[in-house]
């Protein structure tokens, strides 16, 4: 059990349990989650997900999706709280942490920077070990006592070891800086117990037909906006296909394991051919747009993605673990801010 950081109180969970802690779970609308747990042996990537509750203290204008704002608040505050360098050097020479000689000993380096790998090639594209994901906000502004739920995923032992520093920094930042241009302040509590998870190559089928057969209907329900790009395309996809969702899930899962030396072996040609034959039965995709300001690049631009989900028929069972873990780890662009989360429902 991960110890509770000092100063935090447990709050009874009122959020729907859509992400159990087992290595594989596929929800069914008529009952509880169905667990398909593999034996816990062999090398694995360990993870923890903290359920969070933000209780606002002041009035302030809020965006529908607070993922980038919450991520920016935490990253900005964490770097200033833990960076080894004096402010003048931190904000100039080491404005971006990559290459810092102290990165391996720093909580910022263990969470918001690429994980240590056997080779430095492609580190700037490596998946970050942290995902901070708030639920969608349906209120145009906050008020004292308003609640918003979120979750914090830390992947890998180094990131997990910094959970206390990350949570305490976010709590202090919520009270002192707040969110948005109005600085809407909030208190941070933990809602329920953390979920401990582990994923290894043994949990992932090597072929789409590895299973008991076809699943008549599988639904992908987004829990946050999804930002996907097609092959060779600059524009985001407006109606993701089953192949698009599988490819995004594969990249999210494979990158997390591969950067830690846990290579995955699979017949990608078979998966892609099989995915192309899966037909959408019904779709509920809707566009998502929101303005965004990147303090890292000092640029403003519009976010364009999708919300909703879709149902697919006759899905080979070998796809399910990939899809479940893709939604759990979050897929596509802006995953650190909580984008690309989904749940898998087997009907």
C-alpha positions as CSV (number, residue, x, y, z in Angstrom):
1,X,0.0,0.0,0.0
2,X,1.3,3.4,-0.9
3,X,1.5,5.6,2.2
4,X,-0.8,8.6,2.4
5,X,1.1,11.9,2.0
6,X,0.9,14.1,5.2
7,X,-2.0,16.6,5.3
8,X,-4.3,14.7,3.0
9,X,-7.6,13.1,4.0
10,X,-9.3,10.2,2.3
11,X,-12.7,11.1,0.8
12,X,-15.3,8.5,0.0
13,X,-15.4,7.8,-3.7
14,X,-18.5,8.9,-5.5
15,X,-17.1,8.6,-9.0
16,X,-18.0,5.6,-11.2
17,X,-15.5,2.9,-11.0
18,X,-14.6,2.7,-14.7
19,X,-10.9,1.8,-14.3
20,X,-10.3,-1.1,-11.9
21,X,-6.8,-1.9,-10.9
22,X,-6.5,-5.4,-12.4
23,X,-4.2,-6.0,-15.3
24,X,-7.2,-6.3,-17.7
25,X,-10.8,-5.4,-17.2
26,X,-13.5,-5.0,-19.8
27,X,-16.7,-3.5,-18.4
28,X,-20.2,-4.9,-19.2
29,X,-23.2,-2.6,-18.9
30,X,-25.2,-5.3,-17.1
31,X,-22.8,-6.0,-14.4
32,X,-19.4,-5.4,-12.8
33,X,-16.1,-5.4,-14.6
34,X,-14.9,-8.7,-15.9
35,X,-11.3,-9.4,-14.9
36,X,-8.9,-11.5,-17.0
37,X,-5.8,-11.4,-14.8
38,X,-2.6,-13.0,-16.0
39,X,-0.1,-14.6,-13.6
40,X,2.2,-11.8,-12.2
41,X,5.5,-13.0,-13.4
42,X,8.2,-11.7,-15.7
43,X,9.4,-8.1,-16.1
44,X,6.6,-5.5,-15.8
45,X,6.0,-1.8,-15.8
46,X,4.4,-0.8,-12.5
47,X,2.0,2.1,-12.2
48,X,-0.2,3.8,-9.7
49,X,-3.3,5.9,-10.3
50,X,-4.3,8.4,-7.6
51,X,-8.0,9.5,-7.6
52,X,-8.2,13.2,-6.9
53,X,-10.9,15.7,-5.8
54,X,-10.6,19.4,-6.5
55,X,-12.8,21.5,-4.3
56,X,-12.8,25.1,-5.5
57,X,-12.3,28.0,-3.0
58,X,-13.0,30.9,-5.3
59,X,-14.9,32.1,-8.3
60,X,-13.2,32.0,-11.7
61,X,-13.9,31.4,-15.4
62,X,-13.1,27.8,-16.4
63,X,-12.7,26.0,-19.7
64,X,-14.6,22.8,-20.5
65,X,-11.5,20.8,-20.5
66,X,-9.0,21.8,-17.8
67,X,-6.3,19.2,-18.7
68,X,-3.8,21.5,-20.2
69,X,-4.3,24.2,-17.5
70,X,-4.0,21.6,-14.7
71,X,-0.9,20.1,-16.3
72,X,0.7,23.5,-16.8
73,X,0.0,24.5,-13.2
74,X,1.6,21.3,-11.9
75,X,4.6,21.3,-14.2
76,X,5.3,25.1,-13.6
77,X,5.0,24.7,-9.8
78,X,6.9,21.4,-9.6
79,X,9.9,22.7,-11.5
80,X,10.2,25.8,-9.2
81,X,9.8,23.7,-6.1
82,X,12.4,21.0,-6.9
83,X,14.9,22.3,-9.5
84,X,18.5,22.1,-8.2
85,X,19.6,25.2,-10.2
86,X,19.2,28.8,-9.0
87,X,16.3,30.6,-10.6
88,X,18.4,32.6,-13.0
89,X,19.9,29.4,-14.5
90,X,16.7,27.4,-14.2
91,X,14.7,29.8,-16.3
92,X,17.4,30.3,-19.0
93,X,20.0,27.6,-19.5
94,X,17.7,24.9,-18.2
95,X,14.3,26.3,-19.2
96,X,13.8,22.9,-20.8
97,X,15.1,20.1,-18.7
98,X,16.4,17.8,-21.4
99,X,20.2,17.4,-21.0
100,X,20.3,18.6,-17.4
101,X,23.0,16.7,-15.5
102,X,20.7,16.4,-12.4
103,X,17.7,15.2,-14.3
104,X,17.9,11.6,-13.0
105,X,17.8,12.8,-9.3
106,X,15.0,15.4,-9.8
107,X,11.2,14.8,-9.3
108,X,10.6,16.9,-12.4
109,X,12.8,14.7,-14.4
110,X,11.2,11.5,-13.1
111,X,7.7,12.7,-14.1
112,X,7.4,15.3,-16.8
113,X,10.5,14.4,-18.8
114,X,11.2,11.3,-20.9
115,X,12.1,8.2,-18.9
116,X,15.6,6.9,-18.8
117,X,16.2,4.5,-21.7
118,X,19.0,2.2,-22.9
119,X,19.7,4.7,-25.7
120,X,19.1,8.5,-25.8
121,X,17.8,8.3,-29.4
122,X,14.3,9.7,-29.8
123,X,14.0,10.8,-26.1
124,X,12.1,13.9,-27.0
125,X,9.4,11.7,-28.5
126,X,9.3,9.2,-25.6
127,X,6.1,9.1,-23.6
128,X,6.1,10.9,-20.3
129,X,5.6,8.8,-17.1
130,X,2.8,11.1,-15.9
131,X,-0.9,11.6,-17.0
132,X,-3.0,14.2,-15.1
133,X,-6.5,13.8,-16.2
134,X,-9.5,15.9,-15.0
135,X,-13.1,15.0,-15.8
136,X,-14.9,17.2,-18.3
137,X,-16.1,20.5,-16.7
138,X,-19.7,21.5,-17.5
139,X,-19.7,24.8,-15.6
140,X,-18.5,28.1,-17.2
141,X,-17.1,29.3,-13.9
142,X,-16.2,27.9,-10.5
143,X,-17.7,28.8,-7.1
144,X,-16.7,28.0,-3.5
145,X,-17.5,24.4,-2.8
146,X,-17.7,23.3,-6.4
147,X,-16.1,19.8,-7.0
148,X,-14.2,18.4,-9.9
149,X,-12.7,15.0,-10.1
150,X,-9.4,14.0,-11.7
151,X,-6.8,11.3,-11.6
152,X,-3.0,11.2,-11.5
153,X,-1.2,8.3,-13.3
154,X,2.5,7.7,-12.5
155,X,4.2,5.0,-14.6
156,X,7.4,3.3,-13.5
157,X,9.1,3.1,-10.1
158,X,11.0,6.4,-10.4
159,X,7.8,8.4,-11.1
160,X,5.9,6.5,-8.5
161,X,8.5,7.3,-5.9
162,X,7.8,11.0,-6.5
163,X,4.1,10.7,-5.9
164,X,4.3,12.6,-2.6
165,X,6.2,15.5,-4.1
166,X,3.8,15.7,-7.0
167,X,0.7,15.7,-4.9
168,X,2.0,18.1,-2.3
169,X,3.1,20.5,-5.1
170,X,-0.3,20.4,-6.8
171,X,-2.1,20.9,-3.5
172,X,0.0,24.0,-2.7
173,X,-0.3,25.3,-6.3
174,X,-4.1,25.0,-6.2
175,X,-4.3,27.1,-3.1
176,X,-1.7,29.7,-4.1
177,X,-2.0,30.1,-7.9
178,X,-5.2,28.4,-9.0
179,X,-6.5,27.8,-12.5
180,X,-7.2,30.0,-15.5
181,X,-6.8,33.7,-16.0
182,X,-8.8,34.5,-12.8
183,X,-6.7,32.2,-10.7
184,X,-9.6,30.0,-9.4
185,X,-8.1,28.4,-6.3
186,X,-8.9,25.0,-5.0
187,X,-8.2,22.4,-2.3
188,X,-6.9,19.0,-3.3
189,X,-8.0,15.8,-1.6
190,X,-7.6,12.1,-2.4
191,X,-10.8,10.3,-3.2
192,X,-10.6,6.7,-2.5
193,X,-7.5,4.4,-2.5
194,X,-4.8,4.5,-5.2
195,X,-5.0,1.8,-7.9
196,X,-1.8,-0.3,-8.3
197,X,-1.3,-1.8,-11.7
198,X,1.5,-3.6,-13.6
199,X,1.8,-4.4,-17.3
200,X,4.2,-6.7,-19.1
201,X,4.6,-8.2,-22.5
202,X,3.0,-11.5,-21.2
203,X,-0.3,-9.6,-20.8
204,X,-0.5,-8.6,-24.5
205,X,-1.6,-11.1,-27.2
206,X,0.8,-11.5,-30.1
207,X,-2.0,-12.2,-32.6
208,X,-5.5,-10.9,-32.9
209,X,-6.9,-14.5,-32.8
210,X,-5.3,-15.3,-29.5
211,X,-8.5,-15.7,-27.4
212,X,-11.8,-17.4,-27.3
213,X,-13.1,-16.0,-30.6
214,X,-15.1,-13.0,-31.7
215,X,-16.7,-10.4,-29.4
216,X,-20.1,-9.5,-31.0
217,X,-20.0,-5.8,-29.9
218,X,-17.2,-3.7,-28.4
219,X,-17.7,0.0,-27.5
220,X,-15.0,2.6,-27.0
221,X,-16.3,5.4,-24.8
222,X,-14.0,8.5,-24.5
223,X,-13.5,9.9,-21.0
224,X,-11.6,12.9,-22.3
225,X,-11.0,14.6,-25.7
226,X,-9.1,12.5,-28.2
227,X,-6.5,14.0,-30.6
228,X,-5.4,11.6,-33.3
229,X,-3.7,12.2,-36.6
230,X,-3.9,10.0,-39.6
231,X,-0.9,8.6,-41.3
232,X,1.0,11.4,-43.0
233,X,-1.8,13.9,-42.1
234,X,-1.4,17.1,-40.2
235,X,-5.1,17.5,-39.4
236,X,-6.7,15.6,-36.5
237,X,-9.1,12.8,-37.4
238,X,-12.8,13.7,-37.0
239,X,-14.1,10.1,-37.1
240,X,-11.6,7.6,-35.9
241,X,-11.9,4.1,-37.3
242,X,-11.3,0.9,-35.3
243,X,-7.9,0.7,-37.0
244,X,-7.1,4.3,-35.8
245,X,-8.0,3.5,-32.2
246,X,-6.0,0.3,-32.2
247,X,-3.0,2.0,-33.7
248,X,-3.2,4.7,-31.1
249,X,-3.5,2.2,-28.3
250,X,-0.6,0.1,-29.6
251,X,1.7,3.2,-29.8
252,X,0.7,4.3,-26.2
253,X,1.3,0.8,-24.8
254,X,4.4,-0.2,-26.9
255,X,6.2,3.1,-26.3
256,X,5.7,2.9,-22.5
257,X,7.1,-0.6,-22.4
258,X,9.8,-0.2,-25.1
259,X,11.4,2.8,-23.4
260,X,12.0,0.7,-20.3
261,X,13.4,-2.2,-22.2
262,X,10.2,-4.3,-22.2
263,X,10.0,-5.1,-25.8
264,X,6.7,-6.4,-27.2
265,X,6.5,-9.1,-29.9
266,X,3.4,-9.3,-32.1
267,X,2.3,-10.0,-35.6
268,X,1.5,-6.4,-36.6
269,X,0.6,-7.3,-40.1
270,X,-2.1,-9.6,-38.8
271,X,-3.4,-7.0,-36.4
272,X,-3.6,-4.4,-39.0
273,X,-5.3,-6.7,-41.5
274,X,-7.8,-7.8,-38.9
275,X,-8.5,-4.3,-37.7
276,X,-9.3,-3.2,-41.2
277,X,-12.1,-5.7,-41.3
278,X,-13.8,-4.6,-38.1
279,X,-16.9,-2.5,-38.9
280,X,-18.4,0.3,-37.0
281,X,-21.9,-0.5,-35.9
282,X,-22.8,2.9,-34.5
283,X,-20.8,6.1,-33.9
284,X,-21.3,9.1,-31.6
285,X,-18.3,11.2,-32.5
286,X,-18.6,14.9,-32.1
287,X,-15.9,17.6,-32.6
288,X,-14.1,19.1,-29.7
289,X,-12.5,22.6,-30.0
290,X,-10.9,24.8,-27.4
291,X,-8.3,27.6,-27.4
292,X,-4.9,26.8,-25.9
293,X,-1.8,28.7,-24.9
294,X,1.5,26.9,-24.7
295,X,3.8,28.7,-22.2
296,X,6.6,26.4,-23.2
297,X,6.5,27.6,-26.8
298,X,4.8,31.0,-26.0
299,X,2.2,30.3,-28.7
300,X,-1.6,30.3,-29.0
301,X,-3.6,27.9,-31.1
302,X,-6.8,26.0,-31.2
303,X,-7.2,22.4,-30.1
304,X,-9.2,20.2,-32.5
305,X,-10.2,16.7,-31.5
306,X,-13.2,14.5,-30.9
307,X,-15.5,13.5,-28.1
308,X,-18.0,10.6,-27.7
309,X,-17.2,7.1,-29.0
310,X,-18.3,4.3,-31.2
311,X,-19.4,0.6,-31.2
312,X,-17.8,-2.0,-33.3
313,X,-19.0,-5.5,-34.3
314,X,-17.2,-8.8,-34.5
315,X,-14.0,-7.8,-32.8
316,X,-11.3,-10.6,-32.4
317,X,-10.7,-11.0,-28.7
318,X,-7.0,-10.5,-29.1
319,X,-7.6,-6.8,-29.5
320,X,-9.2,-6.3,-26.1
321,X,-6.0,-6.1,-23.9
322,X,-4.4,-3.6,-26.3
323,X,-7.5,-1.4,-26.3
324,X,-8.0,-1.6,-22.5
325,X,-4.5,-0.6,-21.8
326,X,-4.5,2.1,-24.5
327,X,-7.4,3.8,-22.8
328,X,-5.8,3.4,-19.3
329,X,-2.5,4.8,-20.4
330,X,-4.1,7.4,-22.6
331,X,-3.4,7.7,-26.3
332,X,-2.8,10.3,-29.0
333,X,-1.6,13.8,-28.5
334,X,-1.7,15.7,-25.2
335,X,-1.9,12.5,-23.2
336,X,0.1,14.1,-20.3
337,X,-2.8,16.6,-20.0
338,X,-5.2,13.7,-19.8
339,X,-6.3,13.5,-23.4
340,X,-7.1,10.2,-25.1
341,X,-8.6,8.3,-22.2
342,X,-11.3,5.8,-22.8
343,X,-13.1,2.8,-21.4
344,X,-13.9,-0.5,-23.3
345,X,-17.3,-1.9,-22.9
346,X,-18.0,-5.5,-24.1
347,X,-21.7,-6.1,-24.9
